[in-house]
């Protein structure tokens, strides 16, 4: 019996050794991703030595453009539906935050490895300066929502209004933390995401932030998977999640004095709707709209449905 167990263990080790190269997911360089994920109107600009993936669409005469900021492990593509519905009347700026999408890790004159909320907010203000945007409507989903309200906290004169979509900022307990985030937050398991990363991990993570799995397409999963593999992004994600708890500053939120729409997916399992209610209570005059049938990324899951209250808030027909 003992001999059999040792043989079985040896076979298992051999199979594992054979399987690991098949699961290995090496980093991908930007140039291998651009053709598919950065067609026109995508552009790349140099911002203090950082190459930034940007889309700047709509009329340049708009005095208060919309700056749309994506969430953790996402990219500017998450806003495509909203941009299509807004760009005829409003200037709409989307971009990949450092550490995500095609922008990649902090570089140039920026402090490397600092993915704190304020570092990302200051980067956003630098980008606004580079694009000559003096004042904007700041819109953000998840991490992007936190970056948006931090911009309003750091530079209130630059923010005309806020739209917070399933935003982060308070301590919360997820109803269901997506698998990819669980791996990235666990130091002992982070190597799996940075070295192996089966596509199925990303697939399960995307399904976890949608309420209706029928809306998850193969292209959506391809996008999340391939852009996660952009060189440096997996390490940046690990650093961002590792510092998450220490970076919380909810005491700044009640000090905000800006017209605010709080938009939330009623079936958000990552950041529960109770957090949206807390934003609405703490920001004077804020309006809360809950989209009962949508999840953590309502702008992506159902652009038309989620954009309707934003149009009303902004007075855009």
N, C-alpha and C positions, 0 to 999 in steps of 0.2 A: 504493500500500500504506500509506504513512504517513497519507494522508488518511483511509483506512478505519479505521486504528487510533485516530486522534483522534476520529472520529465514534463509534466503539464506546466509547471512554473517556467521551465526553460522555453517551451513552445510559446507561452504567453509573452515572455521577454522578446523572443525573436519576432513575433508578430508585431509587437509594439515598436520595435526598432525599424521594421519595414514600413509601418504606418506613419510614423512621424514625418518623414520627408514628404509624404503625400498631403499631410495637413499643414505643413509649413507655409506661411503666407508672408513672403518678404516684402519690405517697403517698396513702393513704386515711386518713381521720379515724376515730377510735375509734367514733364513733356510727354509722358506716356498717357496722361489723363486729360490733357487739354482738348484734344480733338473731340472727345465725346462730351465732356462736361463744361467746356468753356467756348461754345460757339458764339457768334455775335448775338446780342450786344455785349458779351463779356469783354472786359478789358483788364489789363494788369498795370498797376501804377506803382512807382517806387515811392515809399513813404518812409523817409529817414532810414533808408537801407533795407526796409521790409517790402517785399513784393506782395501786393495785395490784389486779390481777385475781386473785381467790382463790376456792377452793372448800374448804369446811370441812365434812366429812361424817363420819357415824358417831357413836357414843355420846360425849357430852361428859365422862362420868365416867372415861374411859380415862386412867390416870395417865401413860402414856408414848405419846403420839400418834406416828403416822408422818408425817414431813415428806418429801414426794417432790419432787425437784428435777429439772427437765428439762434437756436438753442444748442445744447451740448451734443457733440458728435454729428451735428447737422451742417448745413451750408446754405448759401443764398437761394438755392433751388427750392427750398421749402416755401418760399413766397411767390413762386411763379404765378399761381392762380390769382393772388391778390394784385400783383403787378399788372397782369392782363386786364383786370377790372378797374384799375385806377389810372393807368398811364396816359389815357386820352386827355384827362383833365388835370392831373397832378404829376409833378416831378417825383419819381420814386427811385430811391437809392438802396440797393442791396449789396452786401459784401460778405466775404468769408472772414470771420474773426481769426486772429492768430491762434494756431493750434488746431484749426479745423479747415475742412474743405481744401481748396487749392492754395490758400494763403500760407498754410503751414506754420511751423513754430516761430516764436519771436526771433527776430534777427536784426541786423543793422545796429542802430543806436539804442534799441530797446533792451531792457533788462531781460536776459534769457531766463526761462523757466518760471517767470512770474505770471501766473494766469489767474491772479486775484481779480475780483470784480472791479475794483478801482483801476487796476492796470488796463483792463479791457475797456473801461469807460474812457480813460484818458486817450487810449488808442483811437477810440471812436471820435473823440473831439479833434484829434489830430487829422483824422480822415476828413471830417467836416471842414476843417480849415483848408485842407488841400483841395477840396472840391468847391471852396468858396461858399459854403453854406453857413450863414450867420445864425440862423434860427430855424428849427425844424420841429416837425411832429415826430417824436421818438416812439417807435413801435417795436416790441420785442416779445419773443416766445421763450418761455422757460429761462435758461441762462440769459438769453437775449433780453428778456423782460427785466431781469436784474440789472444788466448793463444799462438799459434804457433809464430805469429810475435812478441809478447811480450817476448817470450823466446829468439828470435833472437836479440831483443833490449837489454835485460838484460845480455845475455851471447853470443855474436856473435861468439866467438870461438867454441861454441858447435854446431853450425848450418851450415851444408854444403850447404843446399838450402831450399827454402820454396815453398810449394804448398798451396795456399789460395783458398778454395772452398766456395764461397758465404759467405765470412768472414765478421765479424763485426769489427768496429774500428772507423768509422765516424758517425756523426749524420745523420740520414736519416728519411724519412717519409715512412712507409710501404704503399703499395697499398692496402693491406688487412692483418690486424693483426689477427692471429689465435685466436679463441675464448678462448682457455686455457690461452694464454698469456694475453689477455685482462682482464680476471678475476684475474689472479695472480698479475697484475700491479695495480689493483684498490683496495685500502685498505678496502673500504666498502664492496667489494664483495669477497675478498680473502678467507673469511671463507667458501665460497661455495666449492672452490677447496680443502681446507684443511680438510673439514668435510664431504661434500656430494659427490662431484665429480662424476656425472653420467658418465657412459662410453661414452655416446654420445658426451660429451664435448671433450674427447680425440679423438674420431673418427673425429669430425669436424676439430680439430686442425691438425691432420695428413693429411686429405684431403687438408687442406689449404697450406701445404708445398710441395705437389706433383703437378705437372702439369697435369699428366694423371691419373685420378681417377681409371682407370682400373688396375693400378699397385699396388693399396693399397689392401693388402690381410688381411683377418681376423687375421692371425698370427701377422702381423705388428702392427695392432691395439691392440691386446692382449699384445704384448711386451711393447709398450708405456704405456698402461694403468697399467699393473701390476708393472712395474718398477717405475712408478710415485708413486705408493702406498707404495713403500719401505719406512720404517719408517724414518721420517726426511726429505725426499726428497721434499715434498710439501712446507714445511717451508723454506728450502734452496732456492727453486725456487723463492718464494716470496721475500726473502732477496736479491737475485741476481738481480731480476728485479727492486726492489725498489731503488737500488744504481746504476742503469745502466747509467743514465745521468751524474751523478757526476764522473763516472769512465772513461769517454772518454778522451783519450790523443792522438788525431790524429797527433799532431805535432811531435810525435816520428816516425811516419811511413816514412817520407821522409829521415830520417837519416839511414834507413836500407841499408846495403851494402852486399847483399847476392843474388845469382841467384834465381829468383822468377817466378813461374808460377801462374797466376791468372786465376782461372777456375770458370765460372759462368753459372748458369741456366738462359737462356733468358726469362723464364716465372716465375722467382722468384718474388712472390708478397710480400714477407717479407722484404728482403733487395734487392732493385731494382738493375738491371744491371748497372745503372749509378755509383753505388758505386764501382763495379768491375773496371770500367774505371778509377775511381779516384785512386784506388790502383795502377793500371798500370802506371798512369801518375806520381805518387809520388815516386814510387820505381824505381830507375835508372836501366834500362835494363830489367825490368819486361816484361813478355810476357802475353798477355790477350787472352784467348780462351773462347768464348761464345757458349754454347750448347743451341741452339735456342729452342728446343722442351722440355727442362727439367726445373724443378722448383728449390726449395731452397735446396733440398738434392739430387743432381744429382748422388752422389756415391751410394745412396740407391735405387733411382728410376730406374736407368739404369746403373748398374755397368760396363758392357762391353763398352758402348758408352762413359761414362765419364772417364774411365781408359785409353782409347787410347791416348789422349794427354799427360797424365802423363807418360806413357811408353816412348813416344817420348822424353819428357823433360828429363827423367832420363836415357835414352839410354837402356831401358830394353826391350828385344824382347819377 
